[in-house]
Amino acid sequence: MKKLLVLLVVAVFVGTAFVAVASDKGPAEVKFEVKMGNVTFNHAAHQGLVADCATCHHTGGFESCKSCHDGTKAPKSKDAFHNSCKDCHKKEGKGPTKCKECHVK
C-alpha cells in the first residue's frame, strides 16, 4: 500500500512538472535595448497568431544563434530580427515595418 501511495505522489509530481514546462511559452512581453531605440515586443499576442514556435525561433527553442552557428557564421541579431519580423509583417499585410514604429527613444 505504501509503495502505491509513493508511486501515486511521484506520478502527480512529475505530471504537474510536465504541464508547467509545457505551458511555459516565455514572457508575455520582451524588451530589446538597442542604439536606435528600445523595442518592446508583445510576445503573448504573437503566440496567438503563430502555431509553431519554430516559425520565429528557427529551432523552436530559445537558443542563441551562436549556440549552433560559430562566431563567423552566426547572423547578426539585428539582421535576423529585421528579416523575420519585417518580412512577416509585409507578408501578412499588418504590423510595423518602418524604423520608428518599433524603435522608441
N, CA, C and O atoms as CSV, one atom per row, in Angstrom:
chain,resi,resn,atom,element,x,y,z
A,1,MET,N,N,0.826,-1.196,0.000
A,1,MET,CA,C,0.000,0.000,0.000
A,1,MET,C,C,0.870,1.260,0.000
A,1,MET,O,O,0.573,2.228,-0.700
A,2,LYS,N,N,1.965,1.237,0.805
A,2,LYS,CA,C,2.851,2.391,0.862
A,2,LYS,C,C,3.507,2.638,-0.506
A,2,LYS,O,O,3.663,3.783,-0.931
A,3,LYS,N,N,3.885,1.550,-1.184
A,3,LYS,CA,C,4.512,1.685,-2.498
A,3,LYS,C,C,3.550,2.333,-3.488
A,3,LYS,O,O,3.956,3.169,-4.295
A,4,LEU,N,N,2.307,1.960,-3.427
A,4,LEU,CA,C,1.293,2.526,-4.308
A,4,LEU,C,C,1.107,4.017,-4.027
A,4,LEU,O,O,0.994,4.819,-4.953
A,5,LEU,N,N,1.077,4.378,-2.762
A,5,LEU,CA,C,0.923,5.772,-2.374
A,5,LEU,C,C,2.133,6.600,-2.838
A,5,LEU,O,O,1.964,7.696,-3.373
A,6,VAL,N,N,3.336,6.084,-2.636
A,6,VAL,CA,C,4.554,6.779,-3.072
A,6,VAL,C,C,4.554,6.918,-4.598
A,6,VAL,O,O,4.884,7.980,-5.128
A,7,LEU,N,N,4.189,5.862,-5.288
A,7,LEU,CA,C,4.127,5.906,-6.748
A,7,LEU,C,C,3.107,6.943,-7.227
A,7,LEU,O,O,3.357,7.662,-8.194
A,8,LEU,N,N,1.980,7.016,-6.561
A,8,LEU,CA,C,0.951,7.995,-6.908
A,8,LEU,C,C,1.458,9.426,-6.685
A,8,LEU,O,O,1.245,10.295,-7.531
A,9,VAL,N,N,2.120,9.670,-5.563
A,9,VAL,CA,C,2.660,11.003,-5.269
A,9,VAL,C,C,3.702,11.385,-6.309
A,9,VAL,O,O,3.693,12.514,-6.800
A,10,VAL,N,N,4.595,10.474,-6.653
A,10,VAL,CA,C,5.629,10.739,-7.666
A,10,VAL,C,C,4.976,11.017,-9.019
A,10,VAL,O,O,5.395,11.935,-9.725
A,11,ALA,N,N,3.981,10.258,-9.381
A,11,ALA,CA,C,3.297,10.449,-10.664
A,11,ALA,C,C,2.631,11.825,-10.726
A,11,ALA,O,O,2.709,12.501,-11.752
A,12,VAL,N,N,1.985,12.237,-9.654
A,12,VAL,CA,C,1.346,13.554,-9.613
A,12,VAL,C,C,2.399,14.653,-9.724
A,12,VAL,O,O,2.201,15.627,-10.450
A,13,PHE,N,N,3.514,14.508,-9.014
A,13,PHE,CA,C,4.592,15.499,-9.060
A,13,PHE,C,C,5.170,15.610,-10.470
A,13,PHE,O,O,5.328,16.718,-10.982
A,14,VAL,N,N,5.482,14.506,-11.089
A,14,VAL,CA,C,6.053,14.501,-12.435
A,14,VAL,C,C,5.045,15.060,-13.444
A,14,VAL,O,O,5.414,15.829,-14.331
A,15,GLY,N,N,3.802,14.681,-13.309
A,15,GLY,CA,C,2.762,15.192,-14.212
A,15,GLY,C,C,2.589,16.690,-14.089
A,15,GLY,O,O,2.439,17.385,-15.094
A,16,THR,N,N,2.610,17.194,-12.867
A,16,THR,CA,C,2.491,18.637,-12.639
A,16,THR,C,C,3.682,19.374,-13.225
A,16,THR,O,O,3.517,20.419,-13.854
A,17,ALA,N,N,4.879,18.842,-13.025
A,17,ALA,CA,C,6.090,19.467,-13.570
A,17,ALA,C,C,6.039,19.480,-15.100
A,17,ALA,O,O,6.419,20.471,-15.723
A,18,PHE,N,N,5.577,18.395,-15.700
A,18,PHE,CA,C,5.486,18.323,-17.160
A,18,PHE,C,C,4.507,19.371,-17.699
A,18,PHE,O,O,4.804,20.039,-18.689
A,19,VAL,N,N,3.372,19.517,-17.071
A,19,VAL,CA,C,2.376,20.505,-17.504
A,19,VAL,C,C,2.927,21.915,-17.351
A,19,VAL,O,O,2.707,22.759,-18.219
A,20,ALA,N,N,3.637,22.184,-16.264
A,20,ALA,CA,C,4.208,23.518,-16.042
A,20,ALA,C,C,5.228,23.853,-17.115
A,20,ALA,O,O,5.236,24.973,-17.626
A,21,VAL,N,N,6.085,22.910,-17.467
A,21,VAL,CA,C,7.090,23.150,-18.500
A,21,VAL,C,C,6.427,23.297,-19.861
A,21,VAL,O,O,6.805,24.175,-20.637
A,22,ALA,N,N,5.464,22.470,-20.161
A,22,ALA,CA,C,4.789,22.518,-21.463
A,22,ALA,C,C,3.996,23.802,-21.653
A,22,ALA,O,O,3.864,24.285,-22.777
A,23,SER,N,N,3.466,24.359,-20.570
A,23,SER,CA,C,2.647,25.559,-20.699
A,23,SER,C,C,3.481,26.842,-20.682
A,23,SER,O,O,2.953,27.915,-20.972
A,24,ASP,N,N,4.770,26.754,-20.350
A,24,ASP,CA,C,5.636,27.937,-20.320
A,24,ASP,C,C,6.034,28.296,-21.738
A,24,ASP,O,O,6.853,27.616,-22.355
A,25,LYS,N,N,5.457,29.352,-22.241
A,25,LYS,CA,C,5.754,29.775,-23.606
A,25,LYS,C,C,6.527,31.075,-23.604
A,25,LYS,O,O,6.449,31.845,-24.561
A,26,GLY,N,N,7.261,31.327,-22.557
A,26,GLY,CA,C,8.077,32.526,-22.497
A,26,GLY,C,C,7.323,33.700,-21.905
A,26,GLY,O,O,6.158,33.585,-21.525
A,27,PRO,N,N,8.013,34.838,-21.834
A,27,PRO,CA,C,7.404,36.025,-21.232
A,27,PRO,C,C,6.309,36.621,-22.111
A,27,PRO,O,O,6.307,36.426,-23.327
A,28,ALA,N,N,5.394,37.336,-21.504
A,28,ALA,CA,C,4.313,37.980,-22.249
A,28,ALA,C,C,4.841,39.137,-23.082
A,28,ALA,O,O,4.303,39.452,-24.144
A,29,GLU,N,N,5.908,39.771,-22.584
A,29,GLU,CA,C,6.476,40.924,-23.278
A,29,GLU,C,C,7.996,40.842,-23.190
A,29,GLU,O,O,8.546,40.445,-22.163
A,30,VAL,N,N,8.673,41.225,-24.283
A,30,VAL,CA,C,10.130,41.207,-24.332
A,30,VAL,C,C,10.596,42.600,-24.730
A,30,VAL,O,O,10.055,43.207,-25.654
A,31,LYS,N,N,11.612,43.103,-24.019
A,31,LYS,CA,C,12.163,44.424,-24.346
A,31,LYS,C,C,13.600,44.268,-24.806
A,31,LYS,O,O,14.419,43.641,-24.133
A,32,PHE,N,N,13.896,44.848,-25.961
A,32,PHE,CA,C,15.240,44.850,-26.507
A,32,PHE,C,C,15.789,46.268,-26.402
A,32,PHE,O,O,15.192,47.209,-26.926
A,33,GLU,N,N,16.918,46.419,-25.732
A,33,GLU,CA,C,17.543,47.732,-25.610
A,33,GLU,C,C,18.618,47.847,-26.688
A,33,GLU,O,O,19.648,47.177,-26.629
A,34,VAL,N,N,18.361,48.708,-27.675
A,34,VAL,CA,C,19.275,48.877,-28.802
A,34,VAL,C,C,19.524,50.359,-29.068
A,34,VAL,O,O,18.753,51.214,-28.633
A,35,LYS,N,N,20.612,50.654,-29.790
A,35,LYS,CA,C,21.010,52.045,-30.032
A,35,LYS,C,C,19.932,52.863,-30.737
A,35,LYS,O,O,19.727,54.029,-30.398
A,36,MET,N,N,19.263,52.291,-31.680
A,36,MET,CA,C,18.266,53.005,-32.482
A,36,MET,C,C,17.039,53.413,-31.659
A,36,MET,O,O,16.272,54.287,-32.061
A,37,GLY,N,N,16.870,52.775,-30.517
A,37,GLY,CA,C,15.716,52.996,-29.654
A,37,GLY,C,C,15.175,51.653,-29.191
A,37,GLY,O,O,15.205,50.683,-29.948
A,38,ASN,N,N,14.692,51.582,-27.992
A,38,ASN,CA,C,14.229,50.316,-27.436
A,38,ASN,C,C,13.013,49.779,-28.182
A,38,ASN,O,O,12.148,50.533,-28.629
A,39,VAL,N,N,12.976,48.461,-28.302
A,39,VAL,CA,C,11.867,47.782,-28.973
A,39,VAL,C,C,11.141,46.937,-27.931
A,39,VAL,O,O,11.751,46.090,-27.278
A,40,THR,N,N,9.843,47.168,-27.778
A,40,THR,CA,C,9.015,46.365,-26.886
A,40,THR,C,C,8.180,45.436,-27.751
A,40,THR,O,O,7.394,45.877,-28.589
A,41,PHE,N,N,8.367,44.145,-27.530
A,41,PHE,CA,C,7.731,43.121,-28.359
A,41,PHE,C,C,6.666,42.399,-27.551
A,41,PHE,O,O,6.962,41.841,-26.495
A,42,ASN,N,N,5.428,42.403,-28.035
A,42,ASN,CA,C,4.319,41.723,-27.376
A,42,ASN,C,C,4.352,40.240,-27.764
A,42,ASN,O,O,3.739,39.832,-28.750
A,43,HIS,N,N,5.064,39.459,-26.986
A,43,HIS,CA,C,5.256,38.035,-27.266
A,43,HIS,C,C,3.937,37.268,-27.163
A,43,HIS,O,O,3.660,36.395,-27.985
A,44,ALA,N,N,3.127,37.592,-26.159
A,44,ALA,CA,C,1.860,36.882,-25.953
A,44,ALA,C,C,0.923,37.044,-27.152
A,44,ALA,O,O,0.275,36.083,-27.567
A,45,ALA,N,N,0.852,38.245,-27.702
A,45,ALA,CA,C,-0.025,38.482,-28.849
A,45,ALA,C,C,0.433,37.682,-30.062
A,45,ALA,O,O,-0.392,37.164,-30.814
A,46,HIS,N,N,1.736,37.581,-30.252
A,46,HIS,CA,C,2.260,36.846,-31.402
A,46,HIS,C,C,2.063,35.343,-31.249
A,46,HIS,O,O,1.908,34.635,-32.244
A,47,GLN,N,N,2.066,34.849,-30.014
A,47,GLN,CA,C,1.837,33.416,-29.791
A,47,GLN,C,C,0.460,32.995,-30.288
A,47,GLN,O,O,0.277,31.873,-30.759
A,48,GLY,N,N,-0.498,33.895,-30.182
A,48,GLY,CA,C,-1.840,33.587,-30.657
A,48,GLY,C,C,-1.951,33.593,-32.180
A,48,GLY,O,O,-2.911,33.060,-32.736
A,49,LEU,N,N,-0.974,34.192,-32.849
A,49,LEU,CA,C,-1.002,34.298,-34.310
A,49,LEU,C,C,-0.196,33.209,-35.008
A,49,LEU,O,O,-0.452,32.892,-36.170
A,50,VAL,N,N,0.775,32.636,-34.301
A,50,VAL,CA,C,1.698,31.676,-34.901
A,50,VAL,C,C,1.512,30.326,-34.220
A,50,VAL,O,O,1.542,30.241,-32.992
A,51,ALA,N,N,1.323,29.279,-35.003
A,51,ALA,CA,C,1.038,27.965,-34.440
A,51,ALA,C,C,2.275,27.268,-33.869
A,51,ALA,O,O,2.169,26.513,-32.902
A,52,ASP,N,N,3.443,27.517,-34.458
A,52,ASP,CA,C,4.650,26.801,-34.087
A,52,ASP,C,C,5.756,27.779,-33.702
A,52,ASP,O,O,6.033,28.719,-34.447
A,53,CYS,N,N,6.385,27.572,-32.555
A,53,CYS,CA,C,7.460,28.465,-32.083
A,53,CYS,C,C,8.609,28.557,-33.093
A,53,CYS,O,O,9.277,29.587,-33.183
A,54,ALA,N,N,8.836,27.480,-33.852
A,54,ALA,CA,C,9.936,27.461,-34.825
A,54,ALA,C,C,9.723,28.474,-35.952
A,54,ALA,O,O,10.672,28.808,-36.662
A,55,THR,N,N,8.507,28.962,-36.126
A,55,THR,CA,C,8.247,29.984,-37.133
A,55,THR,C,C,9.117,31.207,-36.872
A,55,THR,O,O,9.668,31.792,-37.804
A,56,CYS,N,N,9.238,31.587,-35.629
A,56,CYS,CA,C,10.050,32.754,-35.262
A,56,CYS,C,C,11.395,32.367,-34.669
A,56,CYS,O,O,12.393,33.056,-34.884
A,57,HIS,N,N,11.427,31.277,-33.929
A,57,HIS,CA,C,12.631,30.921,-33.186
A,57,HIS,C,C,13.548,29.973,-33.930
A,57,HIS,O,O,14.497,29.459,-33.337
A,58,HIS,N,N,13.306,29.725,-35.181
A,58,HIS,CA,C,14.189,28.943,-36.058
A,58,HIS,C,C,14.250,27.472,-35.654
A,58,HIS,O,O,13.915,26.600,-36.457
A,59,THR,N,N,14.670,27.185,-34.431
A,59,THR,CA,C,14.792,25.796,-33.987
A,59,THR,C,C,13.626,25.370,-33.107
A,59,THR,O,O,13.494,24.193,-32.771
A,60,GLY,N,N,12.783,26.322,-32.735
A,60,GLY,CA,C,11.685,26.021,-31.833
A,60,GLY,C,C,12.053,26.248,-30.384
A,60,GLY,O,O,11.186,26.242,-29.510
A,61,GLY,N,N,13.347,26.452,-30.120
A,61,GLY,CA,C,13.819,26.714,-28.757
A,61,GLY,C,C,14.212,28.168,-28.619
A,61,GLY,O,O,13.893,28.998,-29.471
A,62,PHE,N,N,14.895,28.460,-27.557
A,62,PHE,CA,C,15.279,29.839,-27.281
A,62,PHE,C,C,16.795,29.994,-27.234
A,62,PHE,O,O,17.320,30.860,-26.533
A,63,GLU,N,N,17.498,29.139,-27.993
A,63,GLU,CA,C,18.949,29.196,-28.015
A,63,GLU,C,C,19.419,30.453,-28.741
A,63,GLU,O,O,18.696,31.021,-29.560
A,64,SER,N,N,20.639,30.876,-28.428
A,64,SER,CA,C,21.217,31.977,-29.191
A,64,SER,C,C,21.698,31.422,-30.526
A,64,SER,O,O,21.927,30.220,-30.656
A,65,CYS,N,N,21.849,32.287,-31.505
A,65,CYS,CA,C,22.332,31.849,-32.826
A,65,CYS,C,C,23.685,31.160,-32.710
A,65,CYS,O,O,23.958,30.172,-33.391
A,66,LYS,N,N,24.531,31.705,-31.826
A,66,LYS,CA,C,25.893,31.191,-31.680
A,66,LYS,C,C,25.947,29.815,-31.028
A,66,LYS,O,O,27.004,29.184,-31.025
A,67,SER,N,N,24.841,29.337,-30.480
A,67,SER,CA,C,24.857,28.006,-29.888
A,67,SER,C,C,24.941,26.925,-30.972
A,67,SER,O,O,25.378,25.807,-30.700
A,68,CYS,N,N,24.527,27.255,-32.192
A,68,CYS,CA,C,24.640,26.310,-33.309
A,68,CYS,C,C,25.630,26.807,-34.371
A,68,CYS,O,O,26.419,26.028,-34.906
A,69,HIS,N,N,25.581,28.096,-34.665
A,69,HIS,CA,C,26.475,28.684,-35.659
A,69,HIS,C,C,27.738,29.154,-34.948
A,69,HIS,O,O,27.666,29.690,-33.842
A,70,ASP,N,N,28.892,28.955,-35.574
A,70,ASP,CA,C,30.085,29.517,-34.940
A,70,ASP,C,C,30.078,31.027,-35.130
A,70,ASP,O,O,29.251,31.554,-35.874
A,71,GLY,N,N,30.986,31.722,-34.470
A,71,GLY,CA,C,31.005,33.180,-34.465
A,71,GLY,C,C,31.068,33.824,-35.825
A,71,GLY,O,O,30.529,34.915,-36.012
A,72,THR,N,N,31.710,33.182,-36.781
A,72,THR,CA,C,31.839,33.803,-38.107
A,72,THR,C,C,30.607,33.581,-38.968
A,72,THR,O,O,30.366,34.349,-39.900
A,73,LYS,N,N,29.824,32.552,-38.681
A,73,LYS,CA,C,28.649,32.239,-39.496
A,73,LYS,C,C,27.330,32.648,-38.846
A,73,LYS,O,O,26.278,32.585,-39.482
A,74,ALA,N,N,27.383,33.064,-37.589
A,74,ALA,CA,C,26.153,33.431,-36.883
A,74,ALA,C,C,25.610,34.730,-37.452
A,74,ALA,O,O,26.357,35.693,-37.627
A,75,PRO,N,N,24.311,34.764,-37.742
A,75,PRO,CA,C,23.737,36.021,-38.245
A,75,PRO,C,C,23.723,37.071,-37.142
A,75,PRO,O,O,23.624,36.744,-35.959
A,76,LYS,N,N,23.822,38.328,-37.541
A,76,LYS,CA,C,23.681,39.406,-36.558
A,76,LYS,C,C,22.232,39.414,-36.103
A,76,LYS,O,O,21.319,39.225,-36.908
A,77,SER,N,N,22.023,39.632,-34.814
A,77,SER,CA,C,20.651,39.610,-34.294
A,77,SER,C,C,19.804,40.672,-34.989
A,77,SER,O,O,18.625,40.442,-35.258
A,78,LYS,N,N,20.390,41.826,-35.282
A,78,LYS,CA,C,19.659,42.882,-35.987
A,78,LYS,C,C,19.120,42.355,-37.324
A,78,LYS,O,O,17.952,42.562,-37.652
A,79,ASP,N,N,19.972,41.680,-38.082
A,79,ASP,CA,C,19.544,41.146,-39.382
A,79,ASP,C,C,18.487,40.061,-39.218
A,79,ASP,O,O,17.516,40.013,-39.974
A,80,ALA,N,N,18.675,39.195,-38.234
A,80,ALA,CA,C,17.710,38.107,-38.012
A,80,ALA,C,C,16.336,38.661,-37.645
A,80,ALA,O,O,15.319,38.230,-38.188
A,81,PHE,N,N,16.314,39.630,-36.711
A,81,PHE,CA,C,15.031,40.206,-36.307
A,81,PHE,C,C,14.392,40.988,-37.448
A,81,PHE,O,O,13.203,40.832,-37.723
A,82,HIS,N,N,15.172,41.819,-38.102
A,82,HIS,CA,C,14.616,42.618,-39.198
A,82,HIS,C,C,14.053,41.725,-40.298
A,82,HIS,O,O,12.942,41.956,-40.776
A,83,ASN,N,N,14.804,40.718,-40.698
A,83,ASN,CA,C,14.322,39.826,-41.766
A,83,ASN,C,C,13.074,39.073,-41.339
A,83,ASN,O,O,12.091,39.026,-42.079
A,84,SER,N,N,13.105,38.494,-40.169
A,84,SER,CA,C,11.978,37.691,-39.710
A,84,SER,C,C,10.735,38.544,-39.460
A,84,SER,O,O,9.657,38.249,-39.977
A,85,CYS,N,N,10.891,39.591,-38.670
A,85,CYS,CA,C,9.737,40.404,-38.270
A,85,CYS,C,C,9.163,41.213,-39.436
A,85,CYS,O,O,7.968,41.147,-39.724
A,86,LYS,N,N,10.020,41.964,-40.090
A,86,LYS,CA,C,9.535,42.829,-41.170
A,86,LYS,C,C,8.979,42.008,-42.328
A,86,LYS,O,O,7.959,42.377,-42.909
A,87,ASP,N,N,9.634,40.900,-42.672
A,87,ASP,CA,C,9.135,40.065,-43.762
A,87,ASP,C,C,7.757,39.500,-43.443
A,87,ASP,O,O,6.881,39.467,-44.307
A,88,CYS,N,N,7.563,39.057,-42.204
A,88,CYS,CA,C,6.258,38.530,-41.808
A,88,CYS,C,C,5.210,39.633,-41.833
A,88,CYS,O,O,4.101,39.418,-42.323
A,89,HIS,N,N,5.540,40.801,-41.317
A,89,HIS,CA,C,4.591,41.912,-41.311
A,89,HIS,C,C,4.199,42.311,-42.722
A,89,HIS,O,O,3.033,42.608,-42.980
A,90,LYS,N,N,5.159,42.321,-43.640
A,90,LYS,CA,C,4.847,42.644,-45.043
A,90,LYS,C,C,3.973,41.558,-45.664
A,90,LYS,O,O,3.007,41.857,-46.367
A,91,LYS,N,N,4.313,40.310,-45.404
A,91,LYS,CA,C,3.560,39.177,-45.963
A,91,LYS,C,C,2.116,39.162,-45.462
A,91,LYS,O,O,1.184,38.936,-46.233
A,92,GLU,N,N,1.945,39.401,-44.174
A,92,GLU,CA,C,0.608,39.372,-43.570
A,92,GLU,C,C,-0.177,40.659,-43.812
A,92,GLU,O,O,-1.391,40.699,-43.613
A,93,GLY,N,N,0.518,41.704,-44.241
A,93,GLY,CA,C,-0.146,42.969,-44.515
A,93,GLY,C,C,-0.516,43.750,-43.262
A,93,GLY,O,O,-1.351,44.653,-43.315
A,94,LYS,N,N,0.099,43.408,-42.140
A,94,LYS,CA,C,-0.158,44.159,-40.909
A,94,LYS,C,C,1.073,44.060,-40.021
A,94,LYS,O,O,1.862,43.120,-40.119
A,95,GLY,N,N,1.216,45.051,-39.155
A,95,GLY,CA,C,2.369,45.117,-38.265
A,95,GLY,C,C,3.353,46.159,-38.760
A,95,GLY,O,O,3.372,46.484,-39.947
A,96,PRO,N,N,4.165,46.682,-37.865
A,96,PRO,CA,C,5.097,47.748,-38.232
A,96,PRO,C,C,6.205,47.275,-39.164
A,96,PRO,O,O,6.692,46.150,-39.055
A,97,THR,N,N,6.594,48.159,-40.084
A,97,THR,CA,C,7.702,47.862,-40.990
A,97,THR,C,C,8.693,49.016,-41.073
A,97,THR,O,O,9.756,48.874,-41.677
A,98,LYS,N,N,8.360,50.153,-40.476
A,98,LYS,CA,C,9.253,51.310,-40.502
A,98,LYS,C,C,9.969,51.424,-39.160
A,98,LYS,O,O,9.435,51.024,-38.125
A,99,CYS,N,N,11.185,51.973,-39.186
A,99,CYS,CA,C,12.060,52.022,-38.009
A,99,CYS,C,C,11.373,52.520,-36.750
A,99,CYS,O,O,11.347,51.821,-35.737
A,100,LYS,N,N,10.820,53.718,-36.807
A,100,LYS,CA,C,10.280,54.347,-35.604
A,100,LYS,C,C,8.955,53.735,-35.145
A,100,LYS,O,O,8.437,54.107,-34.093
A,101,GLU,N,N,8.410,52.812,-35.917
A,101,GLU,CA,C,7.201,52.115,-35.479
A,101,GLU,C,C,7.538,51.057,-34.416
A,101,GLU,O,O,6.669,50.646,-33.647
A,102,CYS,N,N,8.795,50.626,-34.380
A,102,CYS,CA,C,9.234,49.654,-33.372
A,102,CYS,C,C,10.213,50.285,-32.389
A,102,CYS,O,O,10.122,50.072,-31.180
A,103,HIS,N,N,11.147,51.064,-32.922
A,103,HIS,CA,C,12.206,51.640,-32.097
A,103,HIS,C,C,11.726,52.942,-31.469
A,103,HIS,O,O,11.319,53.866,-32.174
A,104,VAL,N,N,11.775,53.014,-30.133
A,104,VAL,CA,C,11.335,54.191,-29.393
A,104,VAL,C,C,12.486,54.673,-28.538
A,104,VAL,O,O,13.008,53.931,-27.706
A,105,LYS,N,N,12.884,55.932,-28.745
A,105,LYS,CA,C,13.984,56.511,-27.943
A,105,LYS,C,C,13.460,57.099,-26.665
A,105,LYS,O,O,14.234,57.628,-25.866
